[in-house]
Amino acid sequence: MDENKGINLPPAYLDIQEKTRVSGFSMASDVLTGSLLRTLAASKPASNFLELGTGTGLSTSWMLDGMDQKSTLTSIDNDDAFLSIAREYLGSDSRLELVNSDGEDWVMSHLSHRYDFIFADTWHGKYLLLDEVLNMLNPGGIYVIDDMIEQANWPVGHSEKASKLIQELENRKDLNVTKLVWSTGLMIAVKN
């Protein structure tokens, strides 16, 4: 079995990928992570999804591809230049709300909102405001993070932050956690 073969890409994925390359955005989730996001999204019909860190919309496209028509996705990013790429290719999808906002500002003003699936692909909801974001997750909800295997672009000291986050998630009593040493290193948690 080859994990990279036979992956059907979401509509507009290749166009978004090319615009991502041209834009210089270098922190997009990879195809394997995207494929997993699509599969997990398909397990949550009629659900509310949250993505923290839209980037250019590559991972967003995977989530939308797995979601049913009764689901909604709110995706947040603080860089409108990158978000405009997602808006160009995905903005016509009525299930999607793209929000240009600082992550902390958005989270702190939406603490009462609840989600069935959260993909935290930026600092907020991962390294910052973890408790607040996990409190937004419904029981049975899925929480996903990637980039947990050391990356070449990590700044000095980031490895220690990642190790601390892994330990913190493993020690939580309100989550069932699985670590995947695959793709860029993923953690998947389901809230009790």
One Martini backbone bead per residue (centre of mass of N, CA, C, O) as a GRO file, in nm:
protein
  192
    1MET     BB    1   0.097   0.036   0.022
    2ASP     BB    2   0.027   0.379  -0.088
    3GLU     BB    3  -0.051   0.680   0.062
    4ASN     BB    4  -0.008   0.866  -0.218
    5LYS     BB    5  -0.211   0.691  -0.366
    6GLY     BB    6  -0.538   0.764  -0.476
    7ILE     BB    7  -0.583   1.069  -0.429
    8ASN     BB    8  -0.853   1.271  -0.419
    9LEU     BB    9  -0.896   1.583  -0.507
   10PRO     BB   10  -1.023   1.865  -0.455
   11PRO     BB   11  -1.177   2.109  -0.566
   12ALA     BB   12  -0.932   2.355  -0.650
   13TYR     BB   13  -0.662   2.257  -0.530
   14LEU     BB   14  -0.452   2.319  -0.757
   15ASP     BB   15  -0.507   2.623  -0.764
   16ILE     BB   16  -0.438   2.681  -0.469
   17GLN     BB   17  -0.153   2.564  -0.476
   18GLU     BB   18  -0.039   2.764  -0.682
   19LYS     BB   19  -0.105   3.024  -0.524
   20THR     BB   20   0.061   2.943  -0.281
   21ARG     BB   21   0.333   2.935  -0.416
   22VAL     BB   22   0.332   3.231  -0.520
   23SER     BB   23   0.284   3.366  -0.228
   24GLY     BB   24   0.485   3.198  -0.009
   25PHE     BB   25   0.329   2.992   0.139
   26SER     BB   26   0.478   2.742   0.387
   27MET     BB   27   0.220   2.621   0.595
   28ALA     BB   28   0.083   2.396   0.463
   29SER     BB   29  -0.095   2.135   0.444
   30ASP     BB   30  -0.089   1.821   0.358
   31VAL     BB   31  -0.233   1.566   0.185
   32LEU     BB   32  -0.265   1.366   0.420
   33THR     BB   33  -0.409   1.555   0.610
   34GLY     BB   34  -0.641   1.622   0.420
   35SER     BB   35  -0.753   1.337   0.389
   36LEU     BB   36  -0.819   1.305   0.689
   37LEU     BB   37  -1.010   1.542   0.718
   38ARG     BB   38  -1.221   1.438   0.521
   39THR     BB   39  -1.288   1.174   0.668
   40LEU     BB   40  -1.369   1.301   0.939
   41ALA     BB   41  -1.590   1.490   0.828
   42ALA     BB   42  -1.775   1.252   0.724
   43SER     BB   43  -1.842   1.166   1.040
   44LYS     BB   44  -2.003   1.473   1.055
   45PRO     BB   45  -2.306   1.524   1.032
   46ALA     BB   46  -2.457   1.809   1.082
   47SER     BB   47  -2.209   2.019   1.142
   48ASN     BB   48  -1.971   2.207   1.331
   49PHE     BB   49  -1.696   2.387   1.202
   50LEU     BB   50  -1.341   2.454   1.287
   51GLU     BB   51  -1.086   2.683   1.165
   52LEU     BB   52  -0.751   2.752   1.272
   53GLY     BB   53  -0.601   2.849   0.997
   54THR     BB   54  -0.640   2.886   0.671
   55GLY     BB   55  -0.475   3.047   0.490
   56THR     BB   56  -0.538   2.945   0.151
   57GLY     BB   57  -0.738   2.664   0.176
   58LEU     BB   58  -0.649   2.368   0.162
   59SER     BB   59  -0.782   2.239   0.416
   60THR     BB   60  -1.060   2.349   0.360
   61SER     BB   61  -1.116   2.180   0.104
   62TRP     BB   62  -1.118   1.908   0.250
   63MET     BB   63  -1.345   1.957   0.449
   64LEU     BB   64  -1.565   2.026   0.243
   65ASP     BB   65  -1.544   1.747   0.090
   66GLY     BB   66  -1.658   1.588   0.360
   67MET     BB   67  -1.898   1.750   0.388
   68ASP     BB   68  -2.211   1.816   0.425
   69GLN     BB   69  -2.492   2.024   0.351
   70LYS     BB   70  -2.553   2.066   0.683
   71SER     BB   71  -2.287   2.194   0.715
   72THR     BB   72  -2.036   2.400   0.886
   73LEU     BB   73  -1.768   2.652   0.822
   74THR     BB   74  -1.528   2.810   1.025
   75SER     BB   75  -1.266   3.036   0.910
   76ILE     BB   76  -0.952   3.153   1.044
   77ASP     BB   77  -0.762   3.461   0.968
   78ASN     BB   78  -0.502   3.730   0.974
   79ASP     BB   79  -0.447   3.700   0.649
   80ASP     BB   80  -0.583   3.844   0.374
   81ALA     BB   81  -0.403   3.749   0.143
   82PHE     BB   82  -0.450   3.445   0.192
   83LEU     BB   83  -0.762   3.448   0.226
   84SER     BB   84  -0.820   3.539  -0.072
   85ILE     BB   85  -0.770   3.262  -0.193
   86ALA     BB   86  -0.999   3.115  -0.055
   87ARG     BB   87  -1.219   3.307  -0.154
   88GLU     BB   88  -1.185   3.261  -0.462
   89TYR     BB   89  -1.238   2.926  -0.445
   90LEU     BB   90  -1.459   2.904  -0.173
   91GLY     BB   91  -1.667   3.151  -0.123
   92SER     BB   92  -1.934   3.011  -0.268
   93ASP     BB   93  -1.971   2.840  -0.019
   94SER     BB   94  -2.241   2.827   0.201
   95ARG     BB   95  -2.085   2.663   0.441
   96LEU     BB   96  -1.882   2.912   0.438
   97GLU     BB   97  -1.678   3.102   0.677
   98LEU     BB   98  -1.472   3.377   0.629
   99VAL     BB   99  -1.224   3.508   0.869
  100ASN     BB  100  -1.081   3.822   0.949
  101SER     BB  101  -0.870   3.752   1.231
  102ASP     BB  102  -0.771   3.742   1.530
  103GLY     BB  103  -0.757   3.470   1.720
  104GLU     BB  104  -0.805   3.582   2.003
  105ASP     BB  105  -1.042   3.766   1.943
  106TRP     BB  106  -1.229   3.547   1.834
  107VAL     BB  107  -1.237   3.350   2.067
  108MET     BB  108  -1.320   3.555   2.297
  109SER     BB  109  -1.601   3.625   2.121
  110HIS     BB  110  -1.677   3.275   2.106
  111LEU     BB  111  -1.713   3.095   2.376
  112SER     BB  112  -2.027   2.994   2.328
  113HIS     BB  113  -1.942   2.825   2.108
  114ARG     BB  114  -2.006   2.519   1.916
  115TYR     BB  115  -1.827   2.213   1.820
  116ASP     BB  116  -1.756   1.901   1.630
  117PHE     BB  117  -1.499   2.041   1.480
  118ILE     BB  118  -1.138   2.091   1.522
  119PHE     BB  119  -0.889   2.280   1.342
  120ALA     BB  120  -0.561   2.348   1.466
  121ASP     BB  121  -0.339   2.563   1.251
  122THR     BB  122  -0.246   2.738   1.500
  123TRP     BB  123  -0.180   2.885   1.790
  124HIS     BB  124  -0.473   2.909   1.823
  125GLY     BB  125  -0.576   2.614   1.988
  126LYS     BB  126  -0.278   2.513   2.079
  127TYR     BB  127  -0.064   2.720   2.231
  128LEU     BB  128  -0.321   2.901   2.251
  129LEU     BB  129  -0.618   2.872   2.405
  130LEU     BB  130  -0.685   2.571   2.463
  131ASP     BB  131  -0.914   2.564   2.670
  132GLU     BB  132  -1.114   2.742   2.516
  133VAL     BB  133  -1.134   2.560   2.263
  134LEU     BB  134  -1.212   2.291   2.405
  135ASN     BB  135  -1.481   2.421   2.520
  136MET     BB  136  -1.607   2.430   2.215
  137LEU     BB  137  -1.629   2.124   2.237
  138ASN     BB  138  -1.817   1.874   2.188
  139PRO     BB  139  -1.933   1.595   2.267
  140GLY     BB  140  -1.764   1.390   2.031
  141GLY     BB  141  -1.559   1.573   1.939
  142ILE     BB  142  -1.311   1.685   1.709
  143TYR     BB  143  -0.950   1.714   1.746
  144VAL     BB  144  -0.698   1.878   1.536
  145ILE     BB  145  -0.342   1.835   1.481
  146ASP     BB  146  -0.038   1.949   1.341
  147ASP     BB  147   0.301   1.963   1.339
  148MET     BB  148   0.454   1.744   1.566
  149ILE     BB  149   0.690   1.718   1.387
  150GLU     BB  150   0.977   1.820   1.324
  151GLN     BB  151   1.062   2.117   1.155
  152ALA     BB  152   1.266   2.315   0.963
  153ASN     BB  153   1.084   2.594   1.039
  154TRP     BB  154   1.148   2.589   1.326
  155PRO     BB  155   1.204   2.752   1.593
  156VAL     BB  156   1.367   2.814   1.854
  157GLY     BB  157   1.197   2.610   2.104
  158HIS     BB  158   0.950   2.457   1.969
  159SER     BB  159   0.990   2.163   2.057
  160GLU     BB  160   0.913   2.213   2.353
  161LYS     BB  161   0.623   2.307   2.299
  162ALA     BB  162   0.528   2.047   2.165
  163SER     BB  163   0.585   1.856   2.401
  164LYS     BB  164   0.399   2.000   2.602
  165LEU     BB  165   0.137   1.966   2.441
  166ILE     BB  166   0.131   1.663   2.428
  167GLN     BB  167   0.123   1.619   2.734
  168GLU     BB  168  -0.132   1.782   2.791
  169LEU     BB  169  -0.324   1.609   2.616
  170GLU     BB  170  -0.263   1.331   2.752
  171ASN     BB  171  -0.360   1.443   3.054
  172ARG     BB  172  -0.640   1.465   2.975
  173LYS     BB  173  -0.973   1.365   3.086
  174ASP     BB  174  -1.159   1.487   2.825
  175LEU     BB  175  -0.971   1.295   2.639
  176ASN     BB  176  -0.914   1.111   2.342
  177VAL     BB  177  -0.588   1.008   2.232
  178THR     BB  178  -0.404   1.029   1.914
  179LYS     BB  179  -0.093   0.945   1.776
  180LEU     BB  180   0.072   1.042   1.462
  181VAL     BB  181   0.355   0.911   1.289
  182TRP     BB  182   0.252   1.110   1.038
  183SER     BB  183   0.331   1.302   0.819
  184THR     BB  184   0.359   1.585   1.045
  185GLY     BB  185   0.209   1.513   1.284
  186LEU     BB  186  -0.061   1.387   1.472
  187MET     BB  187  -0.358   1.486   1.655
  188ILE     BB  188  -0.634   1.304   1.800
  189ALA     BB  189  -0.944   1.413   1.952
  190VAL     BB  190  -1.197   1.313   2.189
  191LYS     BB  191  -1.466   1.417   2.357
  192ASN     BB  192  -1.636   1.319   2.657
   0.00000   0.00000   0.00000
